[in-house]
Amino acid sequence: MRIDDNEGVSASSKHLVFAYYVTGHGFGHATRVVEVVRHLIAAGHDVHVVTGAPDFVFTSEIQSPRLKIRKVLLDCGAVQADALTVDRLASLEKYVETAVVPRAAILKTEVEWLHSIKADFVVSDVVPVACRAAADAGIRSVCVTNFSWDFIYAEYVMAAGYHHRSIVWQIAEDYSHCEFLIRLPGYCPMPAFRDVIDVPLVVRRLHKSRKEVRKELGIAEDVNVVILNFGGQPSGWNLKEASLPTGWLCLVCGASETQELPPNFVKLAKDAYTPDIIAASDCMLGKIGYGTVSEALSYKVPFVFVRRDYFNEEPFLRNMLEFYQCGVEMIRRDLLMGQWKPYLERAVSLKPCYEGGINGGEVAAHILQETAIGRHCASDKLSGARRLRDAIILGYQLQRVPGRDIAIPEWYSRAENELGQSAGSSPTFQVNEDNSLVESCTDDFDILQGDVQGLSDTWTFLKSLAKLDAIHDSEKSMEKKTMRERKAAGGLFNWEDEIFVARAPGRLDVMGGIADYSGSLVLQMPIREACHVALQRNHPGKHRLWKHAQARQQAKGQVATPVLQIVSYGSEISNRAPTFDMDLSDFMDGDEPISYEKARKFFAQDPAQKWAAYVAGTILVLMTELGVRFEDSLSLLVSSAVPEGKGVSSSAAVEVASMSAIAAAHGLTISPRDLAILCQKVENHIVGAPCGVMDQMTSSCGEANKLLAMICQPAEVLGLVEIPNHVRFWGIDSGIRHSVGGADYGSVRVGAYMGRKMIKSMASSILSQSVSTGNGGNPEELEDEGIELLETEASLDYLCNLSPHRYEARYADKLPDFMLGQKFIEEYSDHDDPVTVIDQKRSYSVKAPARHPIYENFRVKTFKALLTSATSDEQLTALGGLLYQCHYSYSACGLGSDGTNRLVQLVQGMQHNKSKTEDGTLYGAKITGGGSGGTVCVIGRNSLRSSQQILEIQQRYKAATGYLPLIFEGSSPGAGKFGYLRIRRRIAL
């Protein structure tokens, strides 16, 4: 369609040449660029579009000689494993291949090309290197976007490995060269940009009316129409006639020419103009992207969406959809199984209410023109950091933390008290004049069994439970900002029946850490933050089913089948689905439980719901290990104040609390130790994270203000170590996401097991060579060394059973620093670790991972002995020194991070710069848990001055990185000590 001369931005007296770079991630960017370019050309300017998208995306809308298209791909966006899942590691590796390796050549080529076309201005959506190329060419540049690749990739780096972090730094550096950001609605935090101008939605215009489109397609006005909009993906899907409600019609975008469709599905032509089709439909079913969201909002078409996992733009767009009552989330499993009806029926009942502007293309074009000719455009200053520094702090999960100095849309922000209520971190209790607690929840529930033990977070959780039936009975009482999981939780329980409540805390790794899987002694402290789980059993006939679960059972012809329904608070923070449900029969293969491997694949098929493996996996483990059979339906509400990704065992807290609640509701007597071992099986075999057992043991067996001492061979609790009154421990969060499922933790574990196998092989070789005098062996040397000692080392079950002096004397200089996986397998066959797999193409560090647990075990024993020694400054100094040694050993393994190193350095600075007149100080710090980020454990004197220094470190870290770290202080009982509560809602008379 040609552009009329009088359309869009007013013509400029100065002719300009714009170079407009378009990212290689999907068509959505290209379609919105069309709108901006269309207005620039209408104003009389030339626009050179640099893109990897097909020409027709632009030429179908703009037929003008002023449009020049140059086919070049300068970034790769996010690589998708399938229609709905991003492959994070592949995305980073593809970006390296596309934009990092050829960077010098790209910059040289682009600078020459910009000069050759005599470009006046560069626009980027949102190609990082374009901003740097413009700067090198001496040309001003501006970005137009709702997200930036430093933000997207930062979370990928946290999951895929710190060695990719230079990618994020370079992208942020490139963006910082642009003049300002034209920011679109539904935006993510973008700290790399200093100045921002906000514009309305950029939306493609309509060519035809709803009536015209329906007439051309032969669809009557009274027919409900859903447009299936997943790009080209549906060509591989099995679409079913029964998926749609009776009388509905589905228009399919991207179907292949050979694909056969049911009679109520219609293929759209490849060149169909989707904005017209969307506006003529009653709802849309697809994946979230800027284009689909902007068009759904502007045309007021309800959008049934399925999460596109690991793409961090999505949560912001999703929340905008739901804020304007335009979005319904569909579970991926129901999409693929064809259980669409309840979602579509819910969608057409919505009343979308977006009334904002939709002329963002015109507004952006005007800003670009005015800026290019030298006129000033007012911008809104951001107070965030200009670029990333030495800590990667831009991950999605970090943006909602109080104190984060980044502008976030008002409609997305969550009040601190809301988060506190959901997490149980804001106690709601009163204090009498004598400072005794007033139990404020006794009017809501009868506690039939158990004791709250004065825990304020448990009272808060019970209070939040009491409010749920009011939410269910009267949605009018809900504010717009109420989180979706609370609505789901409102209908979860039958209030006349009993509910079981369990509680399990997270843990602070004081000493031991990653040495646990090598058999070390560990010292762990249960923290104040905990996970609560409320559970109710119901006969399947009485169970309240969610609509899509009910539709699933009806489709299977099932009646009153036991179902598991879970609601998890905190989904908004961690970008996961807030609910999960399944038929419990899915855990059975005939008369036997399904295998752990099959269960792992079951949960992994939908990453947005993979979190449910930590909860539902406890059921399968009880079925498999203890022979428990579940005949009733189960409803679980999970509310955890243990923050995820901080290295304080959020997953163990969820597992232990879930299994404790299930065991209580079914009358199972499981010792805290056995329960912890069962929970480890959940994480190792169903979740697929190769963790040791110390996290679950601390969460289950720990006690408040004591360190749990345990030898991990596999889980022998030695007892509880009192923390002396003059000693105190803190945890400080670095802001860098930690995951025991991440590649670095696993590779270090593999290296440690490789080292053990090599040591065993060396000991066996010495024995075999020495027992025979015929091959040069020396019997006297063997006698000095000890046959029994070598035999023990030849059958070494845990690395930590090898003493440091023995390691240094016999094996240290023989272990390689690194070894290729393939070479190891050729020489040693296997590393004998049941929960990790060797990648033959990967080179593993061996010496440092093998050395760490041997020395760490010695350090932990020394630390435990020192805790009970005479109180002195030397005692604290020695304890702190052991923490420092542990920290640097982590770094030698490759599990350090810039953020945790900075925190340790800040503690050292406080320690060595102390005034002689001050009686309180800090003495040591170390990275904790799986490393590669997470939390630092700090030891200090139990005094007001030490607490003040912790707060000072918190502020100094924020000043350096822009991130205000969480502080963990205080302790609480483990699940075994807490027991469980059996409660019933008190009916008001």
Secondary structure, DSSP 8 states (H G I E B T S, - for coil): ----TTSSS---SS--EEEEEE-SSTTHHHHHHHHHHHHHHHTT-EEEEEESS-THHHHTT---TTEEEEE--------EEETTEE-HHHHHHHHIIIIITTHHHHHHHHHHHHHHTT-SEEEEES-HHHHHHHHHTT--EEEEES--HHHHHHHHHHHH-GGGHHHHHHHHHHHTTSS-EEE-SS----TT-SEEEE---B----SS-HHHHHHHHT--TTS-EEEEE-TTGGGGS---GGGS-TT-EEEESS--TT----TTEEE--TT--HHHHHHTSSEEEEE--HHHHHHHHHTT--EEEE--BT-TTHHHHHHHHHHTT-EEE--HHHHHHT--HHHHHHHTT------S--BHHHHHHHHHHHHHTT-----EE--S-SS--SS----GGGTTSTT--S---TTT---HHHHHHHHT-S---EE-TTS-EE-TTTTTEEEEE---TT-HHHHHHHHHHHTHHHHHH-GGGS-TTS-HHHHHHHTS--TTS-EEEEEEEEEEEEE-GGGGGGT-EEEEEEEEEEEEEEEEEE-TTT----HHHHHHHHHHT--S--EEEEEETTHHHHT--SEEEEEGGGGEETTEE--HHHHHHHHHT-GGGTTHHHHHHHHHHHHHHH-----SEEEEEEEE-S-TTSSS-HHHHHHHHHHHHHHHHTT----HHHHHHHHHHIIIIII-----SHHHHHHHH--TTEEEEEETTTTEEEEEEE--TTEEEEEEE-SS---TTSHHHHHHHHHHHHHHHHHHHHHHHHHHHHS-GGGT--HHHHHHH-HHHHHHHHT-S-GGGS-HHHIIIIIGGGS-SEEEHHHHHHHHS----TT----TT-EEE-HHHHHHHHHHHHHHHHHHHHHTS---HHHHHHHHHHHHHHHHHHHHHT---HHHHHHHHHHHHHHHT--TT----EEEEEE-TT-SSSEEEEEEESSHHHHHHHHHHHHHHHHHHS----EE--B---HHHH--EEEEE----
